[in-house]
Amino acid sequence: MGYGSAKFAGYMATDLVCLSDYNQGSSCVDNFDFFVITKQSGMINGVDGILGLGPPVKANGPSYVQNLYLGGVISEPVVSF
C-alpha cells in the first residue's frame, strides 16, 4: 500500500478511536476500521501512522470525520486546515 511516496504493509483493525482536546472533551468513534502499519519506508522519522480526515471516498479508506458526523459527535462532516 502507498501514501504519497511512502510505502507500507500491515493489516486492518477495528477499535475505539478518540481525539481529545482538554477543553472540549473527546471526539470518539467506536468500531472504527483503520490500517495498522507493521512495516514502512518513506515516512518521516517519528511518524507512526496516518489518520485520514478526507471525504468518505472508498479509495481514501474509512473517513474519521464522516463517522463522527454519523455518530452525532459533530453537526457537519467538515474539516478545515
VENKABEL-V647703 format. One record per pair of residues at least 24 apart in sequence whose C-alpha atoms are under 6 Angstrom apart, sorted by the first residue. I is the first residue (numbers start at 1). GAP is how many residues later the second one is. If there is no record, write none. Layout:
<<I	GAP> <I	GAP>>
This chain:
<<6	35> <6	36> <6	37> <7	33> <7	34> <8	31> <8	32> <9	28> <9	29> <9	30> <10	26> <10	27> <10	28> <11	24> <11	25> <12	24>>
